[in-house]
Amino acid sequence: MKGTRAIARGDFEKHLEIDSPPEIHELADAFNLMCDKLKELDDMKDDFIAHVSHELRTPLTVIREASDLLFEGMAEAKEGKQVKLPAIIREECERLIAFVNSTLNLSKMNAGMMEYLPEKCNISSLIRENILKIQPVVDKKNITVPNRIPCDLLYAKVDIEKIGLVIGNLLGNAVKFTPEGGELTVSAYYSKGEKKKFIEIAVSDTGCGIDDNDMKHVFSKFMKFKGKGTGLGLSIAKNIVNAHGGEIWAKSKPGKGSSFYFTVPAF
């Protein structure tokens, strides 16, 4: 009874210790397991609230300050600022929208409510489309992107939008961490699994790499590297790939770059 009252107060730390009879001992074990799970969920809730608060605070502050400058008429005095301030507001709004969409997607996936609409897809074309989206950043940073996408058609039965999201996320991360003059490599090929054929996609960069401690949590929620991103992209990618029956993994050497791989069943 004391244990249940402690749970009601939000105290999940204390475990019950009841030696006999066996039935009561088993009940105590189940009760303690419940306490551990509740403690884990409570910690996740606190982490989520802290992360969301942090992610929302910065862009909202920027938007507020830029809006104040516009309303106060300071922007009118300097035409350069007048052009830049709306652009800043738009950029931060896009950042907020992307974060909210990622959070909602992850919530749907965790609740098993994400809908997938698989159809026949040319993976080679999908990769090329996503490479084109990052081309402006690639050109600006003078990053080399060797053409290692096979001319042969690689067909898979996937939700095109969601697998495109995975590819886009991996490419975006690679560009973000690749220094100026670096190299970003994308490849795709058939790899045979134990029972059926898969298509394996790999995205590699020549960036700072990921240390061993971070590699253990690379696909965890809210895991951020060098303070960049929302920390949701790789977790969402893992959910999408797993939902397609594929696998996703990473290899990295600090100072020498990272490689991310994932598979999807071939058509």
Secondary structure, DSSP 8 states (H G I E B T S, - for coil): -HHHHHHHTT---------SSHHHHHHHHHHHHHHHHHHHHHHHHHHHHHHHHHHHHHHHHHHHHHHHHHHHTHHHH-HHHHHHHHHHHHHHHHHHHHHHHHHHHHHHHHTT------EEEEHHHHHHHHHHHHHHHHHHTT-B--EES-SS--EEEE-HHHHHHHHHHHHHHHHHHS-TT-BEEEEEEEEE-SSSEEEEEEEEE-SS---HHHHTTTTSTT--BTTBS-S-HHHHHHHHHHHTT--EEEEEETTTEEEEEEEEEB-
